[in-house]
Amino acid sequence: MAELAPKNTESKTQIKCPICKRPVALDLKCFPFCTERCRTIDLGKWVTESYVISRPIEEKDLDEE
Ligand SMILES: [Zn+2]
């Protein structure tokens, strides 16, 4: 019940960078990305998506038939 920190997960789980799919070390500062550059790319994706999602619906959109 109390195994919050398993000891033998080292090198069993290979994390890969979501952007370029290269193996990432667990102790990286920019984890789970291999580099700051990949992290920025991912961040940019999120910003773009949330911008689209949070676009306010205007009456014009609903009124069109
Ligand atoms: Zn990467």
N, CA, C, O and the ligand as a Tripos MOL2 file, in Angstrom:
@<TRIPOS>MOLECULE
protein
  261   259    66     0     0
PROTEIN
NO_CHARGES

@<TRIPOS>ATOM
      1 N           0.8070   -1.2140    0.0000 N.3       1 MET1
      2 CA          0.0000    0.0000    0.0000 C.3       1 MET1
      3 C           0.8430    1.2700    0.0000 C.2       1 MET1
      4 O           0.4190    2.3060   -0.5100 O.2       1 MET1
      5 N           2.0470    1.1800    0.5780 N.am      2 ALA2
      6 CA          2.8230    2.4020    0.7800 C.3       2 ALA2
      7 C           4.0110    2.5120   -0.1730 C.2       2 ALA2
      8 O           4.9870    3.2000    0.1260 O.2       2 ALA2
      9 N           3.9330    1.8460   -1.3010 N.am      3 GLU3
     10 CA          5.0710    1.9050   -2.2170 C.3       3 GLU3
     11 C           4.9560    3.0860   -3.1640 C.2       3 GLU3
     12 O           4.6380    2.9350   -4.3440 O.2       3 GLU3
     13 N           5.2160    4.2400   -2.6310 N.am      4 LEU4
     14 CA          5.1040    5.4480   -3.4370 C.3       4 LEU4
     15 C           6.3480    5.6630   -4.2890 C.2       4 LEU4
     16 O           6.2890    6.2980   -5.3420 O.2       4 LEU4
     17 N           7.4710    5.1320   -3.8250 N.am      5 ALA5
     18 CA          8.7200    5.3480   -4.5480 C.3       5 ALA5
     19 C           9.4110    4.0310   -4.8500 C.2       5 ALA5
     20 O          10.3240    3.6300   -4.1300 O.2       5 ALA5
     21 N           8.9870    3.3590   -5.9040 N.am      6 PRO6
     22 CA          9.6340    2.1020   -6.2790 C.3       6 PRO6
     23 C          11.1060    2.3100   -6.6100 C.2       6 PRO6
     24 O          11.4970    3.3250   -7.1860 O.2       6 PRO6
     25 N          11.9160    1.3170   -6.2270 N.am      7 LYS7
     26 CA         13.3660    1.5100   -6.3540 C.3       7 LYS7
     27 C          13.9160    1.0400   -7.6920 C.2       7 LYS7
     28 O          14.9420    1.5390   -8.1550 O.2       7 LYS7
     29 N          13.2420    0.0850   -8.3110 N.am      8 ASN8
     30 CA         13.8550   -0.5280   -9.4920 C.3       8 ASN8
     31 C          13.2940   -0.0350  -10.8150 C.2       8 ASN8
     32 O          13.2040   -0.8040  -11.7720 O.2       8 ASN8
     33 N          12.9290    1.1970  -10.8810 N.am      9 THR9
     34 CA         12.4060    1.7100  -12.1490 C.3       9 THR9
     35 C          13.5020    2.3250  -12.9980 C.2       9 THR9
     36 O          13.2600    2.7210  -14.1380 O.2       9 THR9
     37 N          14.6830    2.4050  -12.4600 N.am     10 GLU10
     38 CA         15.7920    2.9680  -13.2330 C.3      10 GLU10
     39 C          16.0660    2.1420  -14.4820 C.2      10 GLU10
     40 O          16.1260    0.9140  -14.4240 O.2      10 GLU10
     41 N          16.2260    2.8060  -15.5810 N.am     11 SER11
     42 CA         16.5750    2.1770  -16.8560 C.3      11 SER11
     43 C          15.5310    1.1730  -17.3410 C.2      11 SER11
     44 O          15.7120    0.5600  -18.3920 O.2      11 SER11
     45 N          14.4650    0.9990  -16.6070 N.am     12 LYS12
     46 CA         13.3880    0.1540  -17.1170 C.3      12 LYS12
     47 C          12.4800    0.9770  -18.0200 C.2      12 LYS12
     48 O          12.0870    0.5480  -19.1050 O.2      12 LYS12
     49 N          12.1720    2.1380  -17.5480 N.am     13 THR13
     50 CA         11.3210    3.0150  -18.3330 C.3      13 THR13
     51 C          12.1770    4.0030  -19.1060 C.2      13 THR13
     52 O          12.8640    4.8400  -18.5200 O.2      13 THR13
     53 N          12.1300    3.9010  -20.4020 N.am     14 GLN14
     54 CA         12.8730    4.8410  -21.2180 C.3      14 GLN14
     55 C          11.9350    5.9300  -21.7010 C.2      14 GLN14
     56 O          11.0510    5.6880  -22.5240 O.2      14 GLN14
     57 N          12.1320    7.1010  -21.1940 N.am     15 ILE15
     58 CA         11.3040    8.2170  -21.6150 C.3      15 ILE15
     59 C          11.8470    8.7800  -22.9190 C.2      15 ILE15
     60 O          13.0550    8.9470  -23.0890 O.2      15 ILE15
     61 N          10.9540    9.0590  -23.8090 N.am     16 LYS16
     62 CA         11.3730    9.6440  -25.0790 C.3      16 LYS16
     63 C          10.7990   11.0430  -25.2150 C.2      16 LYS16
     64 O           9.6950   11.3400  -24.7590 O.2      16 LYS16
     65 N          11.5700   11.8680  -25.8440 N.am     17 CYS17
     66 CA         11.1330   13.2340  -26.0700 C.3      17 CYS17
     67 C           9.8840   13.2290  -26.9480 C.2      17 CYS17
     68 O           9.8950   12.6410  -28.0290 O.2      17 CYS17
     69 N           8.8180   13.8690  -26.5040 N.am     18 PRO18
     70 CA          7.5650   13.8850  -27.2750 C.3      18 PRO18
     71 C           7.7130   14.5720  -28.6210 C.2      18 PRO18
     72 O           6.8950   14.3650  -29.5170 O.2      18 PRO18
     73 N           8.7250   15.3670  -28.7670 N.am     19 ILE19
     74 CA          8.8890   16.1270  -30.0000 C.3      19 ILE19
     75 C           9.7460   15.3790  -31.0090 C.2      19 ILE19
     76 O           9.3190   15.1670  -32.1440 O.2      19 ILE19
     77 N          10.9400   14.9810  -30.6160 N.am     20 CYS20
     78 CA         11.8470   14.3690  -31.5920 C.3      20 CYS20
     79 C          12.0700   12.8850  -31.3330 C.2      20 CYS20
     80 O          12.8130   12.2350  -32.0680 O.2      20 CYS20
     81 N          11.4290   12.3350  -30.2830 N.am     21 LYS21
     82 CA         11.4610   10.8960  -29.9930 C.3      21 LYS21
     83 C          12.8360   10.3780  -29.6020 C.2      21 LYS21
     84 O          13.0880    9.1760  -29.6900 O.2      21 LYS21
     85 N          13.7210   11.2530  -29.1770 N.am     22 ARG22
     86 CA         15.0130   10.7680  -28.7010 C.3      22 ARG22
     87 C          14.8900   10.4170  -27.2250 C.2      22 ARG22
     88 O          14.0710   10.9940  -26.5090 O.2      22 ARG22
     89 N          15.7050    9.4680  -26.7710 N.am     23 PRO23
     90 CA         15.6970    9.1010  -25.3550 C.3      23 PRO23
     91 C          16.0790   10.2960  -24.4840 C.2      23 PRO23
     92 O          16.9860   11.0600  -24.8140 O.2      23 PRO23
     93 N          15.3740   10.4380  -23.3770 N.am     24 VAL24
     94 CA         15.6230   11.5740  -22.4960 C.3      24 VAL24
     95 C          16.0610   11.0700  -21.1280 C.2      24 VAL24
     96 O          15.4720   10.1300  -20.5960 O.2      24 VAL24
     97 N          17.0680   11.6760  -20.5670 N.am     25 ALA25
     98 CA         17.4980   11.3260  -19.2200 C.3      25 ALA25
     99 C          16.5200   11.8970  -18.2040 C.2      25 ALA25
    100 O          15.9960   12.9980  -18.3710 O.2      25 ALA25
    101 N          16.2850   11.1210  -17.1420 N.am     26 LEU26
    102 CA         15.2670   11.5200  -16.1720 C.3      26 LEU26
    103 C          15.6620   12.7570  -15.3810 C.2      26 LEU26
    104 O          14.8040   13.4500  -14.8350 O.2      26 LEU26
    105 N          16.9480   13.0310  -15.3200 N.am     27 ASP27
    106 CA         17.3790   14.1440  -14.4730 C.3      27 ASP27
    107 C          17.6040   15.4400  -15.2600 C.2      27 ASP27
    108 O          18.1900   16.4000  -14.7600 O.2      27 ASP27
    109 N          17.1290   15.4350  -16.4770 N.am     28 LEU28
    110 CA         17.2990   16.6420  -17.2800 C.3      28 LEU28
    111 C          16.4600   17.7860  -16.7310 C.2      28 LEU28
    112 O          15.3710   17.5800  -16.1960 O.2      28 LEU28
    113 N          16.9800   18.9680  -16.8720 N.am     29 LYS29
    114 CA         16.2660   20.1460  -16.3870 C.3      29 LYS29
    115 C          14.9920   20.3780  -17.1900 C.2      29 LYS29
    116 O          13.9810   20.8410  -16.6620 O.2      29 LYS29
    117 N          15.0610   20.0500  -18.4650 N.am     30 CYS30
    118 CA         13.9280   20.3180  -19.3430 C.3      30 CYS30
    119 C          13.0580   19.0810  -19.5500 C.2      30 CYS30
    120 O          12.2000   19.0620  -20.4330 O.2      30 CYS30
    121 N          13.2790   18.0470  -18.7330 N.am     31 PHE31
    122 CA         12.4660   16.8410  -18.7880 C.3      31 PHE31
    123 C          10.9740   17.1830  -18.8610 C.2      31 PHE31
    124 O          10.5590   18.1340  -18.1990 O.2      31 PHE31
    125 N          10.1610   16.4770  -19.6110 N.am     32 PRO32
    126 CA         10.4680   15.2840  -20.4080 C.3      32 PRO32
    127 C          10.9670   15.5780  -21.8140 C.2      32 PRO32
    128 O          10.8850   14.7160  -22.6890 O.2      32 PRO32
    129 N          11.4600   16.7280  -22.0360 N.am     33 PHE33
    130 CA         11.9850   17.0470  -23.3610 C.3      33 PHE33
    131 C          13.5010   16.9390  -23.3390 C.2      33 PHE33
    132 O          14.1340   17.1340  -22.3020 O.2      33 PHE33
    133 N          14.0820   16.6220  -24.5040 N.am     34 CYS34
    134 CA         15.5180   16.3920  -24.5440 C.3      34 CYS34
    135 C          16.2780   17.7200  -24.4670 C.2      34 CYS34
    136 O          17.4080   17.7710  -23.9800 O.2      34 CYS34
    137 N          15.6600   18.7650  -24.9420 N.am     35 THR35
    138 CA         16.3240   20.0620  -24.9300 C.3      35 THR35
    139 C          15.3090   21.1660  -24.6720 C.2      35 THR35
    140 O          14.1020   20.9620  -24.8060 O.2      35 THR35
    141 N          15.8050   22.3130  -24.3090 N.am     36 GLU36
    142 CA         14.9170   23.4660  -24.1420 C.3      36 GLU36
    143 C          14.1880   23.7740  -25.4390 C.2      36 GLU36
    144 O          13.0540   24.2520  -25.4450 O.2      36 GLU36
    145 N          14.8670   23.4880  -26.5200 N.am     37 ARG37
    146 CA         14.2840   23.7730  -27.8280 C.3      37 ARG37
    147 C          13.0190   22.9480  -28.0670 C.2      37 ARG37
    148 O          12.0070   23.4640  -28.5420 O.2      37 ARG37
    149 N          13.0950   21.6650  -27.7320 N.am     38 CYS38
    150 CA         11.9280   20.8210  -27.9160 C.3      38 CYS38
    151 C          10.8070   21.2530  -26.9660 C.2      38 CYS38
    152 O           9.6310   21.2110  -27.3280 O.2      38 CYS38
    153 N          11.1700   21.6580  -25.7770 N.am     39 ARG39
    154 CA         10.1540   22.1020  -24.8320 C.3      39 ARG39
    155 C           9.4420   23.3460  -25.3780 C.2      39 ARG39
    156 O           8.2250   23.4880  -25.2520 O.2      39 ARG39
    157 N          10.2010   24.2100  -25.9640 N.am     40 THR40
    158 CA          9.6130   25.4260  -26.5240 C.3      40 THR40
    159 C           8.6790   25.0940  -27.6750 C.2      40 THR40
    160 O           7.6210   25.7040  -27.8250 O.2      40 THR40
    161 N           9.0770   24.1310  -28.4790 N.am     41 ILE41
    162 CA          8.2270   23.7160  -29.5970 C.3      41 ILE41
    163 C           6.8950   23.1880  -29.0730 C.2      41 ILE41
    164 O           5.8310   23.5280  -29.5900 O.2      41 ILE41
    165 N           6.9700   22.3450  -28.0310 N.am     42 ASP42
    166 CA          5.7480   21.7850  -27.4710 C.3      42 ASP42
    167 C           4.8850   22.8730  -26.8540 C.2      42 ASP42
    168 O           3.6640   22.8740  -27.0060 O.2      42 ASP42
    169 N           5.5180   23.7750  -26.1750 N.am     43 LEU43
    170 CA          4.7890   24.8810  -25.5570 C.3      43 LEU43
    171 C           4.0760   25.6890  -26.6260 C.2      43 LEU43
    172 O           2.9270   26.0960  -26.4500 O.2      43 LEU43
    173 N           4.7560   25.9140  -27.7170 N.am     44 GLY44
    174 CA          4.1580   26.6720  -28.8110 C.3      44 GLY44
    175 C           2.9340   25.9700  -29.3690 C.2      44 GLY44
    176 O           1.9500   26.6130  -29.7350 O.2      44 GLY44
    177 N           3.0030   24.6370  -29.4310 N.am     45 LYS45
    178 CA          1.8580   23.8730  -29.9070 C.3      45 LYS45
    179 C           0.6600   24.0880  -29.0060 C.2      45 LYS45
    180 O          -0.4590   24.3120  -29.4680 O.2      45 LYS45
    181 N           0.9230   24.0150  -27.6960 N.am     46 TRP46
    182 CA         -0.1680   24.1760  -26.7370 C.3      46 TRP46
    183 C          -0.7690   25.5670  -26.8240 C.2      46 TRP46
    184 O          -1.9880   25.7320  -26.7860 O.2      46 TRP46
    185 N           0.0760   26.5430  -26.9370 N.am     47 VAL47
    186 CA         -0.4220   27.9130  -27.0150 C.3      47 VAL47
    187 C          -1.3250   28.0650  -28.2240 C.2      47 VAL47
    188 O          -2.3890   28.6800  -28.1480 O.2      47 VAL47
    189 N          -0.8920   27.5020  -29.3310 N.am     48 THR48
    190 CA         -1.6850   27.6020  -30.5570 C.3      48 THR48
    191 C          -3.0250   26.9120  -30.4040 C.2      48 THR48
    192 O          -4.0630   27.4550  -30.7820 O.2      48 THR48
    193 N          -2.9910   25.6850  -29.8350 N.am     49 GLU49
    194 CA         -4.2330   24.9290  -29.6950 C.3      49 GLU49
    195 C          -5.2150   25.6140  -28.7600 C.2      49 GLU49
    196 O          -6.4040   25.7210  -29.0580 O.2      49 GLU49
    197 N          -4.7060   26.0730  -27.6300 N.am     50 SER50
    198 CA         -5.6120   26.6790  -26.6570 C.3      50 SER50
    199 C          -6.1680   27.9860  -27.2060 C.2      50 SER50
    200 O          -7.2770   28.4010  -26.8690 O.2      50 SER50
    201 N          -5.3890   28.6090  -28.0410 N.am     51 TYR51
    202 CA         -5.8880   29.8360  -28.6570 C.3      51 TYR51
    203 C          -7.0920   29.5180  -29.5380 C.2      51 TYR51
    204 O          -8.0870   30.2430  -29.5400 O.2      51 TYR51
    205 N          -6.9840   28.4340  -30.2780 N.am     52 VAL52
    206 CA         -8.0840   28.0430  -31.1600 C.3      52 VAL52
    207 C          -9.3030   27.6380  -30.3460 C.2      52 VAL52
    208 O         -10.4290   28.0320  -30.6490 O.2      52 VAL52
    209 N          -9.0580   26.8390  -29.2980 N.am     53 ILE53
    210 CA        -10.1690   26.3310  -28.4890 C.3      53 ILE53
    211 C         -10.9030   27.4700  -27.7770 C.2      53 ILE53
    212 O         -12.1310   27.4970  -27.6970 O.2      53 ILE53
    213 N         -10.1040   28.4060  -27.2650 N.am     54 SER54
    214 CA        -10.7230   29.4440  -26.4380 C.3      54 SER54
    215 C         -11.2520   30.6040  -27.2780 C.2      54 SER54
    216 O         -11.6210   31.6550  -26.7530 O.2      54 SER54
    217 N         -11.2780   30.3960  -28.5630 N.am     55 ARG55
    218 CA        -11.8060   31.4500  -29.4150 C.3      55 ARG55
    219 C         -13.2940   31.6440  -29.0970 C.2      55 ARG55
    220 O         -14.0630   30.6850  -29.1560 O.2      55 ARG55
    221 N         -13.6890   32.8200  -28.7750 N.am     56 PRO56
    222 CA        -15.0780   33.0570  -28.4010 C.3      56 PRO56
    223 C         -16.0190   32.8360  -29.5790 C.2      56 PRO56
    224 O         -15.7200   33.2140  -30.7120 O.2      56 PRO56
    225 N         -17.1420   32.2270  -29.2950 N.am     57 ILE57
    226 CA        -18.1420   32.0030  -30.3500 C.3      57 ILE57
    227 C         -18.9670   33.2800  -30.5140 C.2      57 ILE57
    228 O         -19.5340   33.8090  -29.5580 O.2      57 ILE57
    229 N         -19.0120   33.7310  -31.7040 N.am     58 GLU58
    230 CA        -19.7740   34.9520  -31.9460 C.3      58 GLU58
    231 C         -21.1600   34.6240  -32.4690 C.2      58 GLU58
    232 O         -21.4060   33.5360  -32.9900 O.2      58 GLU58
    233 N         -22.0280   35.5510  -32.3260 N.am     59 GLU59
    234 CA        -23.4060   35.3170  -32.7970 C.3      59 GLU59
    235 C         -23.4470   35.0050  -34.2830 C.2      59 GLU59
    236 O         -24.2880   34.2450  -34.7640 O.2      59 GLU59
    237 N         -22.5230   35.6090  -34.9820 N.am     60 LYS60
    238 CA        -22.4560   35.3810  -36.4240 C.3      60 LYS60
    239 C         -22.2550   33.8990  -36.7330 C.2      60 LYS60
    240 O         -22.7970   33.3800  -37.7100 O.2      60 LYS60
    241 N         -21.4580   33.2120  -35.8780 N.am     61 ASP61
    242 CA        -21.1780   31.7990  -36.1050 C.3      61 ASP61
    243 C         -22.4510   30.9550  -35.9660 C.2      61 ASP61
    244 O         -22.6410   29.9920  -36.7080 O.2      61 ASP61
    245 N         -23.2900   31.3030  -35.0480 N.am     62 LEU62
    246 CA        -24.4760   30.5080  -34.7640 C.3      62 LEU62
    247 C         -25.6240   30.8580  -35.7090 C.2      62 LEU62
    248 O         -26.5040   30.0370  -35.9700 O.2      62 LEU62
    249 N         -25.6000   32.0510  -36.1990 N.am     63 ASP63
    250 CA        -26.7320   32.5430  -36.9590 C.3      63 ASP63
    251 C         -26.6710   32.1390  -38.4300 C.2      63 ASP63
    252 O         -27.6290   32.3040  -39.1850 O.2      63 ASP63
    253 N         -25.5140   31.6030  -38.8070 N.am     64 GLU64
    254 CA        -25.3280   31.3290  -40.2330 C.3      64 GLU64
    255 C         -26.0160   30.0260  -40.6530 C.2      64 GLU64
    256 O         -25.8380   29.0020  -39.9930 O.2      64 GLU64
    257 N         -26.7830   30.0460  -41.7160 N.am     65 GLU65
    258 CA        -27.4100   28.8120  -42.1700 C.3      65 GLU65
    259 C         -27.2040   28.5680  -43.6410 C.2      65 GLU65
    260 O         -27.6750   27.5630  -44.1720 O.2      65 GLU65
    261 ZN         13.5910   16.5010  -28.3710 Zn       66 ZN66
@<TRIPOS>BOND
     1     1     2 1
     2     2     3 1
     3     3     4 2
     4     3     5 am
     5     5     6 1
     6     6     7 1
     7     7     8 2
     8     7     9 am
     9     9    10 1
    10    10    11 1
    11    11    12 2
    12    11    13 am
    13    13    14 1
    14    14    15 1
    15    15    16 2
    16    15    17 am
    17    17    18 1
    18    18    19 1
    19    19    20 2
    20    19    21 am
    21    21    22 1
    22    22    23 1
    23    23    24 2
    24    23    25 am
    25    25    26 1
    26    26    27 1
    27    27    28 2
    28    27    29 am
    29    29    30 1
    30    30    31 1
    31    31    32 2
    32    31    33 am
    33    33    34 1
    34    34    35 1
    35    35    36 2
    36    35    37 am
    37    37    38 1
    38    38    39 1
    39    39    40 2
    40    39    41 am
    41    41    42 1
    42    42    43 1
    43    43    44 2
    44    43    45 am
    45    45    46 1
    46    46    47 1
    47    47    48 2
    48    47    49 am
    49    49    50 1
    50    50    51 1
    51    51    52 2
    52    51    53 am
    53    53    54 1
    54    54    55 1
    55    55    56 2
    56    55    57 am
    57    57    58 1
    58    58    59 1
    59    59    60 2
    60    59    61 am
    61    61    62 1
    62    62    63 1
    63    63    64 2
    64    63    65 am
    65    65    66 1
    66    66    67 1
    67    67    68 2
    68    67    69 am
    69    69    70 1
    70    70    71 1
    71    71    72 2
    72    71    73 am
    73    73    74 1
    74    74    75 1
    75    75    76 2
    76    75    77 am
    77    77    78 1
    78    78    79 1
    79    79    80 2
    80    79    81 am
    81    81    82 1
    82    82    83 1
    83    83    84 2
    84    83    85 am
    85    85    86 1
    86    86    87 1
    87    87    88 2
    88    87    89 am
    89    89    90 1
    90    90    91 1
    91    91    92 2
    92    91    93 am
    93    93    94 1
    94    94    95 1
    95    95    96 2
    96    95    97 am
    97    97    98 1
    98    98    99 1
    99    99   100 2
   100    99   101 am
   101   101   102 1
   102   102   103 1
   103   103   104 2
   104   103   105 am
   105   105   106 1
   106   106   107 1
   107   107   108 2
   108   107   109 am
   109   109   110 1
   110   110   111 1
   111   111   112 2
   112   111   113 am
   113   113   114 1
   114   114   115 1
   115   115   116 2
   116   115   117 am
   117   117   118 1
   118   118   119 1
   119   119   120 2
   120   119   121 am
   121   121   122 1
   122   122   123 1
   123   123   124 2
   124   123   125 am
   125   125   126 1
   126   126   127 1
   127   127   128 2
   128   127   129 am
   129   129   130 1
   130   130   131 1
   131   131   132 2
   132   131   133 am
   133   133   134 1
   134   134   135 1
   135   135   136 2
   136   135   137 am
   137   137   138 1
   138   138   139 1
   139   139   140 2
   140   139   141 am
   141   141   142 1
   142   142   143 1
   143   143   144 2
   144   143   145 am
   145   145   146 1
   146   146   147 1
   147   147   148 2
   148   147   149 am
   149   149   150 1
   150   150   151 1
   151   151   152 2
   152   151   153 am
   153   153   154 1
   154   154   155 1
   155   155   156 2
   156   155   157 am
   157   157   158 1
   158   158   159 1
   159   159   160 2
   160   159   161 am
   161   161   162 1
   162   162   163 1
   163   163   164 2
   164   163   165 am
   165   165   166 1
   166   166   167 1
   167   167   168 2
   168   167   169 am
   169   169   170 1
   170   170   171 1
   171   171   172 2
   172   171   173 am
   173   173   174 1
   174   174   175 1
   175   175   176 2
   176   175   177 am
   177   177   178 1
   178   178   179 1
   179   179   180 2
   180   179   181 am
   181   181   182 1
   182   182   183 1
   183   183   184 2
   184   183   185 am
   185   185   186 1
   186   186   187 1
   187   187   188 2
   188   187   189 am
   189   189   190 1
   190   190   191 1
   191   191   192 2
   192   191   193 am
   193   193   194 1
   194   194   195 1
   195   195   196 2
   196   195   197 am
   197   197   198 1
   198   198   199 1
   199   199   200 2
   200   199   201 am
   201   201   202 1
   202   202   203 1
   203   203   204 2
   204   203   205 am
   205   205   206 1
   206   206   207 1
   207   207   208 2
   208   207   209 am
   209   209   210 1
   210   210   211 1
   211   211   212 2
   212   211   213 am
   213   213   214 1
   214   214   215 1
   215   215   216 2
   216   215   217 am
   217   217   218 1
   218   218   219 1
   219   219   220 2
   220   219   221 am
   221   221   222 1
   222   222   223 1
   223   223   224 2
   224   223   225 am
   225   225   226 1
   226   226   227 1
   227   227   228 2
   228   227   229 am
   229   229   230 1
   230   230   231 1
   231   231   232 2
   232   231   233 am
   233   233   234 1
   234   234   235 1
   235   235   236 2
   236   235   237 am
   237   237   238 1
   238   238   239 1
   239   239   240 2
   240   239   241 am
   241   241   242 1
   242   242   243 1
   243   243   244 2
   244   243   245 am
   245   245   246 1
   246   246   247 1
   247   247   248 2
   248   247   249 am
   249   249   250 1
   250   250   251 1
   251   251   252 2
   252   251   253 am
   253   253   254 1
   254   254   255 1
   255   255   256 2
   256   255   257 am
   257   257   258 1
   258   258   259 1
   259   259   260 2
@<TRIPOS>SUBSTRUCTURE
     1 MET1         2 RESIDUE 1 A MET
     2 ALA2         6 RESIDUE 1 A ALA
     3 GLU3        10 RESIDUE 1 A GLU
     4 LEU4        14 RESIDUE 1 A LEU
     5 ALA5        18 RESIDUE 1 A ALA
     6 PRO6        22 RESIDUE 1 A PRO
     7 LYS7        26 RESIDUE 1 A LYS
     8 ASN8        30 RESIDUE 1 A ASN
     9 THR9        34 RESIDUE 1 A THR
    10 GLU10       38 RESIDUE 1 A GLU
    11 SER11       42 RESIDUE 1 A SER
    12 LYS12       46 RESIDUE 1 A LYS
    13 THR13       50 RESIDUE 1 A THR
    14 GLN14       54 RESIDUE 1 A GLN
    15 ILE15       58 RESIDUE 1 A ILE
    16 LYS16       62 RESIDUE 1 A LYS
    17 CYS17       66 RESIDUE 1 A CYS
    18 PRO18       70 RESIDUE 1 A PRO
    19 ILE19       74 RESIDUE 1 A ILE
    20 CYS20       78 RESIDUE 1 A CYS
    21 LYS21       82 RESIDUE 1 A LYS
    22 ARG22       86 RESIDUE 1 A ARG
    23 PRO23       90 RESIDUE 1 A PRO
    24 VAL24       94 RESIDUE 1 A VAL
    25 ALA25       98 RESIDUE 1 A ALA
    26 LEU26      102 RESIDUE 1 A LEU
    27 ASP27      106 RESIDUE 1 A ASP
    28 LEU28      110 RESIDUE 1 A LEU
    29 LYS29      114 RESIDUE 1 A LYS
    30 CYS30      118 RESIDUE 1 A CYS
    31 PHE31      122 RESIDUE 1 A PHE
    32 PRO32      126 RESIDUE 1 A PRO
    33 PHE33      130 RESIDUE 1 A PHE
    34 CYS34      134 RESIDUE 1 A CYS
    35 THR35      138 RESIDUE 1 A THR
    36 GLU36      142 RESIDUE 1 A GLU
    37 ARG37      146 RESIDUE 1 A ARG
    38 CYS38      150 RESIDUE 1 A CYS
    39 ARG39      154 RESIDUE 1 A ARG
    40 THR40      158 RESIDUE 1 A THR
    41 ILE41      162 RESIDUE 1 A ILE
    42 ASP42      166 RESIDUE 1 A ASP
    43 LEU43      170 RESIDUE 1 A LEU
    44 GLY44      174 RESIDUE 1 A GLY
    45 LYS45      178 RESIDUE 1 A LYS
    46 TRP46      182 RESIDUE 1 A TRP
    47 VAL47      186 RESIDUE 1 A VAL
    48 THR48      190 RESIDUE 1 A THR
    49 GLU49      194 RESIDUE 1 A GLU
    50 SER50      198 RESIDUE 1 A SER
    51 TYR51      202 RESIDUE 1 A TYR
    52 VAL52      206 RESIDUE 1 A VAL
    53 ILE53      210 RESIDUE 1 A ILE
    54 SER54      214 RESIDUE 1 A SER
    55 ARG55      218 RESIDUE 1 A ARG
    56 PRO56      222 RESIDUE 1 A PRO
    57 ILE57      226 RESIDUE 1 A ILE
    58 GLU58      230 RESIDUE 1 A GLU
    59 GLU59      234 RESIDUE 1 A GLU
    60 LYS60      238 RESIDUE 1 A LYS
    61 ASP61      242 RESIDUE 1 A ASP
    62 LEU62      246 RESIDUE 1 A LEU
    63 ASP63      250 RESIDUE 1 A ASP
    64 GLU64      254 RESIDUE 1 A GLU
    65 GLU65      258 RESIDUE 1 A GLU
    66 ZN66       261 GROUP 0 **** ****
